[in-house]
């Protein structure tokens, strides 16, 4: 069963409460998403570490119920 964008956002927000999150369903199938996640928690972290934090928030659902997630991460501009 595919994941809903709201569920993805809720899981990310639980791990990164200050995050600004924008999720788009790329194929309209609930299986291929693009997400932009901006959080102060990413400050000083490499892009790989930022992505790992987001994937960690998804609690192992990547590659299973969530087939593809194209990520853009960064620190919010003041």
N, CA, C and O atoms as CSV, one atom per row, in Angstrom:
chain,resi,resn,atom,element,x,y,z
A,1,UNK,N,N,0.842,-1.181,0.000
A,1,UNK,CA,C,0.000,0.000,0.000
A,1,UNK,C,C,0.887,1.244,0.000
A,1,UNK,O,O,1.787,1.346,0.834
A,2,UNK,N,N,0.662,2.184,-0.904
A,2,UNK,CA,C,1.478,3.392,-0.985
A,2,UNK,C,C,1.321,4.275,0.249
A,2,UNK,O,O,0.349,4.159,0.996
A,3,UNK,N,N,2.298,5.158,0.446
A,3,UNK,CA,C,2.242,6.117,1.549
A,3,UNK,C,C,1.613,7.414,1.060
A,3,UNK,O,O,1.819,7.830,-0.080
A,4,UNK,N,N,0.859,8.034,1.923
A,4,UNK,CA,C,0.268,9.328,1.646
A,4,UNK,C,C,1.282,10.430,1.973
A,4,UNK,O,O,2.056,10.293,2.920
A,5,UNK,N,N,1.283,11.504,1.210
A,5,UNK,CA,C,2.210,12.616,1.433
A,5,UNK,C,C,2.076,13.178,2.842
A,5,UNK,O,O,3.072,13.571,3.450
A,6,UNK,N,N,0.867,13.219,3.359
A,6,UNK,CA,C,0.661,13.739,4.733
A,6,UNK,C,C,1.349,12.854,5.764
A,6,UNK,O,O,1.863,13.349,6.768
A,7,UNK,N,N,1.359,11.546,5.520
A,7,UNK,CA,C,2.028,10.622,6.442
A,7,UNK,C,C,3.536,10.834,6.395
A,7,UNK,O,O,4.198,10.824,7.433
A,8,UNK,N,N,4.080,11.024,5.203
A,8,UNK,CA,C,5.513,11.286,5.056
A,8,UNK,C,C,5.868,12.572,5.794
A,8,UNK,O,O,6.838,12.613,6.551
A,9,UNK,N,N,5.077,13.623,5.568
A,9,UNK,CA,C,5.339,14.908,6.224
A,9,UNK,C,C,5.275,14.772,7.746
A,9,UNK,O,O,6.122,15.326,8.448
A,10,UNK,N,N,4.299,14.057,8.257
A,10,UNK,CA,C,4.150,13.886,9.705
A,10,UNK,C,C,5.356,13.172,10.305
A,10,UNK,O,O,5.826,13.541,11.381
A,11,UNK,N,N,5.855,12.155,9.615
A,11,UNK,CA,C,7.013,11.412,10.126
A,11,UNK,C,C,8.257,12.295,10.139
A,11,UNK,O,O,9.032,12.271,11.096
A,12,UNK,N,N,8.444,13.070,9.081
A,12,UNK,CA,C,9.600,13.973,9.033
A,12,UNK,C,C,9.467,15.043,10.115
A,12,UNK,O,O,10.435,15.358,10.808
A,13,UNK,N,N,8.271,15.597,10.256
A,13,UNK,CA,C,8.052,16.655,11.253
A,13,UNK,C,C,8.273,16.145,12.673
A,13,UNK,O,O,8.741,16.890,13.534
A,14,UNK,N,N,7.942,14.889,12.919
A,14,UNK,CA,C,8.171,14.324,14.256
A,14,UNK,C,C,9.662,14.319,14.587
A,14,UNK,O,O,10.048,14.608,15.720
A,15,UNK,N,N,10.493,13.996,13.610
A,15,UNK,CA,C,11.939,13.946,13.826
A,15,UNK,C,C,12.591,15.330,13.745
A,15,UNK,O,O,13.593,15.590,14.411
A,16,UNK,N,N,12.015,16.214,12.925
A,16,UNK,CA,C,12.576,17.552,12.694
A,16,UNK,C,C,11.449,18.581,12.876
A,16,UNK,O,O,10.912,19.089,11.891
A,17,UNK,N,N,11.089,18.888,14.131
A,17,UNK,CA,C,9.911,19.717,14.392
A,17,UNK,C,C,9.949,21.110,13.763
A,17,UNK,O,O,8.897,21.679,13.469
A,18,UNK,N,N,11.137,21.664,13.555
A,18,UNK,CA,C,11.229,23.019,13.000
A,18,UNK,C,C,11.241,23.040,11.468
A,18,UNK,O,O,11.322,24.108,10.861
A,19,UNK,N,N,11.163,21.880,10.857
A,19,UNK,CA,C,11.355,21.778,9.406
A,19,UNK,C,C,10.238,22.445,8.608
A,19,UNK,O,O,9.067,22.432,8.989
A,20,UNK,N,N,10.651,23.022,7.491
A,20,UNK,CA,C,9.731,23.446,6.441
A,20,UNK,C,C,9.759,22.312,5.424
A,20,UNK,O,O,10.824,21.953,4.922
A,21,UNK,N,N,8.602,21.752,5.121
A,21,UNK,CA,C,8.532,20.547,4.296
A,21,UNK,C,C,7.584,20.776,3.129
A,21,UNK,O,O,6.457,21.234,3.310
A,22,UNK,N,N,8.056,20.450,1.927
A,22,UNK,CA,C,7.214,20.518,0.735
A,22,UNK,C,C,7.335,19.178,0.019
A,22,UNK,O,O,8.430,18.782,-0.383
A,23,UNK,N,N,6.221,18.485,-0.140
A,23,UNK,CA,C,6.227,17.158,-0.761
A,23,UNK,C,C,5.342,17.167,-1.994
A,23,UNK,O,O,4.216,17.665,-1.966
A,24,UNK,N,N,5.868,16.609,-3.079
A,24,UNK,CA,C,5.105,16.486,-4.325
A,24,UNK,C,C,5.054,15.022,-4.740
A,24,UNK,O,O,6.063,14.320,-4.688
A,25,UNK,N,N,3.882,14.568,-5.151
A,25,UNK,CA,C,3.708,13.221,-5.691
A,25,UNK,C,C,4.060,13.300,-7.178
A,25,UNK,O,O,3.298,13.861,-7.965
A,26,UNK,N,N,5.190,12.751,-7.559
A,26,UNK,CA,C,5.712,12.921,-8.917
A,26,UNK,C,C,4.923,12.174,-9.982
A,26,UNK,O,O,4.802,12.654,-11.109
A,27,UNK,N,N,4.386,11.011,-9.643
A,27,UNK,CA,C,3.716,10.188,-10.648
A,27,UNK,C,C,2.217,10.036,-10.394
A,27,UNK,O,O,1.513,9.405,-11.183
A,28,UNK,N,N,1.730,10.610,-9.299
A,28,UNK,CA,C,0.321,10.478,-8.971
A,28,UNK,C,C,-0.062,9.104,-8.473
A,28,UNK,O,O,-1.242,8.757,-8.424
A,29,UNK,N,N,0.953,8.312,-8.098
A,29,UNK,CA,C,0.683,6.935,-7.677
A,29,UNK,C,C,0.926,6.684,-6.192
A,29,UNK,O,O,0.767,5.558,-5.721
A,30,UNK,N,N,1.313,7.732,-5.444
A,30,UNK,CA,C,1.581,7.560,-4.025
A,30,UNK,C,C,2.826,6.752,-3.757
A,30,UNK,O,O,3.015,6.259,-2.645
A,31,UNK,N,N,3.674,6.608,-4.746
A,31,UNK,CA,C,4.862,5.759,-4.623
A,31,UNK,C,C,6.153,6.487,-4.993
A,31,UNK,O,O,7.242,6.032,-4.646
A,32,UNK,N,N,6.035,7.605,-5.689
A,32,UNK,CA,C,7.207,8.354,-6.156
A,32,UNK,C,C,7.037,9.817,-5.767
A,32,UNK,O,O,6.196,10.523,-6.324
A,33,UNK,N,N,7.838,10.264,-4.811
A,33,UNK,CA,C,7.711,11.609,-4.280
A,33,UNK,C,C,9.011,12.388,-4.433
A,33,UNK,O,O,10.093,11.818,-4.575
A,34,UNK,N,N,8.867,13.714,-4.397
A,34,UNK,CA,C,10.000,14.624,-4.254
A,34,UNK,C,C,9.714,15.445,-3.009
A,34,UNK,O,O,8.592,15.912,-2.814
A,35,UNK,N,N,10.720,15.623,-2.169
A,35,UNK,CA,C,10.535,16.393,-0.943
A,35,UNK,C,C,11.661,17.399,-0.786
A,35,UNK,O,O,12.832,17.095,-1.014
A,36,UNK,N,N,11.276,18.606,-0.392
A,36,UNK,CA,C,12.244,19.621,0.011
A,36,UNK,C,C,12.061,19.803,1.509
A,36,UNK,O,O,10.962,20.092,1.983
A,37,UNK,N,N,13.159,19.628,2.253
A,37,UNK,CA,C,13.112,19.719,3.701
A,37,UNK,C,C,14.197,20.699,4.149
A,37,UNK,O,O,15.383,20.482,3.901
A,38,UNK,N,N,13.775,21.778,4.812
A,38,UNK,CA,C,14.700,22.760,5.355
A,38,UNK,C,C,14.587,22.729,6.867
A,38,UNK,O,O,13.487,22.822,7.412
A,39,UNK,N,N,15.732,22.598,7.558
A,39,UNK,CA,C,15.717,22.517,9.012
A,39,UNK,C,C,17.021,23.054,9.578
A,39,UNK,O,O,18.092,22.829,9.014
A,40,UNK,N,N,16.928,23.758,10.685
A,40,UNK,CA,C,18.135,24.234,11.362
A,40,UNK,C,C,18.950,23.064,11.909
A,40,UNK,O,O,20.143,23.219,12.168
A,41,UNK,N,N,18.334,21.906,12.088
A,41,UNK,CA,C,19.051,20.717,12.563
A,41,UNK,C,C,20.096,20.256,11.552
A,41,UNK,O,O,21.000,19.498,11.906
A,42,UNK,N,N,19.989,20.701,10.306
A,42,UNK,CA,C,20.947,20.316,9.266
A,42,UNK,C,C,22.222,21.158,9.296
A,42,UNK,O,O,23.195,20.832,8.616
A,43,UNK,N,N,22.224,22.236,10.078
A,43,UNK,CA,C,23.368,23.144,10.094
A,43,UNK,C,C,24.655,22.390,10.444
A,43,UNK,O,O,24.721,21.673,11.442
A,44,UNK,N,N,25.680,22.572,9.592
A,44,UNK,CA,C,26.968,21.933,9.810
A,44,UNK,C,C,27.049,20.488,9.351
A,44,UNK,O,O,28.106,19.864,9.444
A,45,UNK,N,N,25.945,19.953,8.858
A,45,UNK,CA,C,25.918,18.557,8.401
A,45,UNK,C,C,26.129,18.505,6.888
A,45,UNK,O,O,25.728,19.412,6.159
A,46,UNK,N,N,26.762,17.430,6.435
A,46,UNK,CA,C,26.916,17.223,4.992
A,46,UNK,C,C,25.560,16.899,4.387
A,46,UNK,O,O,24.621,16.545,5.100
A,47,UNK,N,N,25.464,17.019,3.091
A,47,UNK,CA,C,24.215,16.689,2.386
A,47,UNK,C,C,23.841,15.233,2.659
A,47,UNK,O,O,22.669,14.920,2.869
A,48,UNK,N,N,24.832,14.348,2.654
A,48,UNK,CA,C,24.561,12.925,2.928
A,48,UNK,C,C,23.989,12.753,4.333
A,48,UNK,O,O,23.026,12.010,4.524
A,49,UNK,N,N,24.571,13.428,5.306
A,49,UNK,CA,C,24.071,13.325,6.682
A,49,UNK,C,C,22.650,13.884,6.792
A,49,UNK,O,O,21.823,13.335,7.521
A,50,UNK,N,N,22.364,14.977,6.069
A,50,UNK,CA,C,21.020,15.540,6.074
A,50,UNK,C,C,20.015,14.531,5.524
A,50,UNK,O,O,18.942,14.333,6.093
A,51,UNK,N,N,20.375,13.903,4.419
A,51,UNK,CA,C,19.485,12.912,3.804
A,51,UNK,C,C,19.294,11.722,4.737
A,51,UNK,O,O,18.190,11.186,4.838
A,52,UNK,N,N,20.355,11.304,5.417
A,52,UNK,CA,C,20.244,10.191,6.351
A,52,UNK,C,C,19.280,10.520,7.490
A,52,UNK,O,O,18.549,9.650,7.965
A,53,UNK,N,N,19.286,11.778,7.922
A,53,UNK,CA,C,18.359,12.196,8.980
A,53,UNK,C,C,16.903,12.072,8.502
A,53,UNK,O,O,16.034,11.621,9.248
A,54,UNK,N,N,16.654,12.473,7.267
A,54,UNK,CA,C,15.291,12.374,6.724
A,54,UNK,C,C,14.903,10.901,6.548
A,54,UNK,O,O,13.807,10.495,6.934
A,55,UNK,N,N,15.802,10.106,5.968
A,55,UNK,CA,C,15.498,8.684,5.792
A,55,UNK,C,C,15.274,8.005,7.143
A,55,UNK,O,O,14.411,7.136,7.267
A,56,UNK,N,N,16.044,8.397,8.148
A,56,UNK,CA,C,15.861,7.854,9.498
A,56,UNK,C,C,14.478,8.172,10.045
A,56,UNK,O,O,13.867,7.353,10.731
A,57,UNK,N,N,13.988,9.368,9.735
A,57,UNK,CA,C,12.653,9.779,10.189
A,57,UNK,C,C,11.565,8.896,9.583
A,57,UNK,O,O,10.486,8.745,10.156
A,58,UNK,N,N,11.855,8.317,8.425
A,58,UNK,CA,C,10.863,7.478,7.732
A,58,UNK,C,C,10.848,6.040,8.245
A,58,UNK,O,O,10.087,5.207,7.753
A,59,UNK,N,N,11.685,5.757,9.227
A,59,UNK,CA,C,11.650,4.501,9.986
A,59,UNK,C,C,11.616,3.247,9.126
A,59,UNK,O,O,10.793,2.358,9.347
A,60,UNK,N,N,12.508,3.176,8.150
A,60,UNK,CA,C,12.644,1.957,7.353
A,60,UNK,C,C,11.623,1.776,6.252
A,60,UNK,O,O,11.571,0.714,5.632
A,61,UNK,N,N,10.818,2.777,5.995
A,61,UNK,CA,C,9.797,2.618,4.944
A,61,UNK,C,C,10.346,2.831,3.539
A,61,UNK,O,O,9.712,2.426,2.564
A,62,UNK,N,N,11.514,3.460,3.418
A,62,UNK,CA,C,12.128,3.649,2.092
A,62,UNK,C,C,12.447,2.292,1.485
A,62,UNK,O,O,12.996,1.412,2.149
A,63,UNK,N,N,12.098,2.137,0.226
A,63,UNK,CA,C,12.356,0.880,-0.465
A,63,UNK,C,C,11.274,-0.165,-0.226
A,63,UNK,O,O,11.265,-1.222,-0.856
A,64,UNK,N,N,10.372,0.141,0.681
A,64,UNK,CA,C,9.255,-0.764,0.949
A,64,UNK,C,C,7.968,-0.104,0.493
A,64,UNK,O,O,7.672,-0.056,-0.701
A,65,UNK,N,N,7.192,0.412,1.466
A,65,UNK,CA,C,5.939,1.089,1.113
A,65,UNK,C,C,6.189,2.418,0.404
A,65,UNK,O,O,5.317,2.923,-0.304
A,66,UNK,N,N,7.363,2.971,0.593
A,66,UNK,CA,C,7.744,4.195,-0.106
A,66,UNK,C,C,8.858,3.837,-1.077
A,66,UNK,O,O,10.004,3.622,-0.681
A,67,UNK,N,N,8.505,3.777,-2.346
A,67,UNK,CA,C,9.435,3.286,-3.351
A,67,UNK,C,C,10.532,4.283,-3.682
A,67,UNK,O,O,11.700,3.902,-3.754
A,68,UNK,N,N,10.188,5.555,-3.887
A,68,UNK,CA,C,11.184,6.534,-4.325
A,68,UNK,C,C,10.901,7.898,-3.697
A,68,UNK,O,O,9.762,8.363,-3.670
A,69,UNK,N,N,11.971,8.528,-3.190
A,69,UNK,CA,C,11.873,9.862,-2.624
A,69,UNK,C,C,13.089,10.660,-3.067
A,69,UNK,O,O,14.207,10.406,-2.619
A,70,UNK,N,N,12.863,11.621,-3.946
A,70,UNK,CA,C,13.935,12.523,-4.375
A,70,UNK,C,C,14.006,13.639,-3.337
A,70,UNK,O,O,13.029,14.358,-3.129
A,71,UNK,N,N,15.160,13.786,-2.686
A,71,UNK,CA,C,15.291,14.731,-1.592
A,71,UNK,C,C,16.118,15.947,-1.964
A,71,UNK,O,O,17.139,15.848,-2.644
A,72,UNK,N,N,15.653,17.084,-1.506
A,72,UNK,CA,C,16.433,18.312,-1.490
A,72,UNK,C,C,16.399,18.777,-0.043
A,72,UNK,O,O,15.321,18.963,0.521
A,73,UNK,N,N,17.570,18.969,0.567
A,73,UNK,CA,C,17.623,19.387,1.961
A,73,UNK,C,C,18.507,20.616,2.087
A,73,UNK,O,O,19.324,20.908,1.213
A,74,UNK,N,N,18.328,21.323,3.181
A,74,UNK,CA,C,19.155,22.485,3.439
A,74,UNK,C,C,18.761,23.165,4.732
A,74,UNK,O,O,17.843,22.740,5.433
A,75,UNK,N,N,19.491,24.248,5.032
A,75,UNK,CA,C,19.247,25.040,6.222
A,75,UNK,C,C,18.455,26.278,5.799
A,75,UNK,O,O,18.791,26.899,4.791
A,76,UNK,N,N,17.421,26.645,6.537
A,76,UNK,CA,C,16.642,27.821,6.160
A,76,UNK,C,C,17.493,29.083,6.191
A,76,UNK,O,O,18.389,29.216,7.025
A,77,UNK,N,N,17.210,29.999,5.286
A,77,UNK,CA,C,17.893,31.291,5.270
A,77,UNK,C,C,17.211,32.220,6.254
A,77,UNK,O,O,15.984,32.291,6.309
A,78,UNK,N,N,18.009,32.924,7.023
A,78,UNK,CA,C,17.444,33.870,8.017
A,78,UNK,C,C,16.894,35.088,7.376
A,78,UNK,O,O,16.387,35.974,8.065
